[in-house]
């Protein structure tokens, strides 16, 4: 699946996008975040407060318990406010 990172998540991870191939045990957005944290310091820093990061699966907002099975794109971004 393709992962997209926005705003300070991108800055902390050190890239705007990448292809991910998580192991089969990674089934939800929360599992994916935990797996990403194991990939290095930048990821751990980006996701150190998981509640402060939002996710979208195939461009639809998703909760941490949402399944990632069959997803082609996951995006991570901070909460947004309007003005």
N, C-alpha and C positions, 0 to 999 in steps of 0.2 A: 504494500500500500504506500501511497505517497503521503508524507507528513509535511505540513506547512506550519511555519512558526511566524507569529506576528508580534510587533512592538517589542516590549522588554523581554518576552519569551525568546524571540529571535536573537536579541542581543546576548542573552545569557547562554543560549545553546551554541551560538556562533555560526549559524547558517539560517537561511530562509526556508529551505526545503531539503528533503532527502527521501530516499526510498527505504522503507522499513520491511523487515521480514521477521516479525516476532515469532517466538516458538508457539506451538499449539496451546500451551497452558495459559497464554495471554488471551483472555476472552472478552474483557470489558475495557472501557476507557480507563478505569482505575488501574486495572492490571497493566495496561500499556504504559501509563505514567510511571508506575512502580518499576517496570522493566527498563524504561528510558533512564530513570534515575541511576540504574546500575551501569549505564554506559559511560559515565564519566562525570567529572566535577561540574561542567557547564550545565548538563542536564539536571543533576541533583540540585544545583542552585536555581535553575529555572522553575523546577517543580517542588521547591522546598515547602511551599504552602499551596497544596493542591486546590484548596477552596478558592484561591485567588486566580486560578486559571480556568478558562472556559474552553470547551471543545465543541467541534462541529464534525459530524460524520456525513460525508458526501453533501456538504453544505447545509446540513440541518443540525441545529443546536442539540447537544446530547448531554445527558447526565453521566456521572462516573460509573453507574451500573449498566450503562447501555452496551450492548454487544457490538463488537467490532468485526464479527464474522461477515465476510463478503464485502466489507467496506473497501472502496478504492482510494478514498482520500480522507485524512483526518487533519483538522486544523486546530491549533492551540493558540489562544489569545487571551489577553487580560479582559476583565469586564469593561464594557464601554458605557459611557454616559453621553447623553445628548445635551444640546445646549442651543 
